[in-house]
Amino acid sequence: MSELEDIKHRLELLEARLDESRDKPMNVQEAAQYLGLSVSYLYRLTYQRKIPFTKPTGKVIFFMKDSIDKWVRNGRSRKTGKNSK
């Protein structure tokens, strides 16, 4: 394998890993760390429905990275979708 092919292969592996992490839901601790917020403040934002989240089982809160990134880019509070509680 040439050096160029090796670099291309490594780049493809990195892109695949990024895609996997982008689609994976984050729990409260992961989302708080990702956003640089305290867990308690993140819970407050969910209680006030200022940040997009989902509760598929009605108990555990999850955040999707794409939704969080969009929320940050918009720079303002948004109500969540009808699947959120």
N, C-alpha and C positions, 0 to 999 in steps of 0.2 A: 504494500500500500504506500503510495507516495505521500509526501508531507501535505500536499494540497488535499488529497482525498481524506487523510486523517483529520485535518481541520474541518472539512465539510461534514464528516461523520460526527465529530464532536459537537458541531453547531446544531446538527439535526437532533442530537440527544438533548441538548440544552433547550431547544424549542419545544420538544415533546414534554419535558419536565415543566416548563413554564405553562403550557396548555393544561397539564394535569392540575397544577396548583391553582390555576385561574378558575377552573370549574368546581373545585372542591369547596363545600360549604365550610365556613369558619365558625367555631364556637365563640362564646363571649370572650374568653381569655385571649384567643388568637386574634379576634377582631380588635380588641382593646390594644393589644401589642402592635398590631398592624397600623392602627390609627394614632398610636401614641397617647391614648387616653387611659384613665383609670377604669377598672371594671365597674365601679359604682356609678361613674358618670355615664358610661355606655348604657347601663341599665336605666338610668334616668332618661336618656335620649329615647330608648325604646318605649318606656312608660309614656313619655310625651308624644310618641309617634313622630319623632323628628328625624329618624334614621330608618332606612329600609331594612327589614328583617322578616324572618318567617318562623313560625312555630308549628311544624308539621304534625307533631303529636299533641299539641296543646300545652306542652310543658317546657321543652327545651328550645332555647332561642338559637337560631343560626343566621349567619350573614353570608351573602354571596359577594365575592370580591368585586365582580363587575358592577354590581349595584352600589356598593360602598364607594368605589372609584368614581362612579357617575355622580353620586351624592356629594362627594368632596369637590369635584370639578364644578358643580352647579353653585356651590358656596351658599346654599340656603337650605332651610328645613323643607322636607317634603313628607306628605302623608304616605304611608305604605299602601301596598295593594290589598285587595280583598282577602288574600290568603294569610295575611298577617293578623296577629291577635294583640 
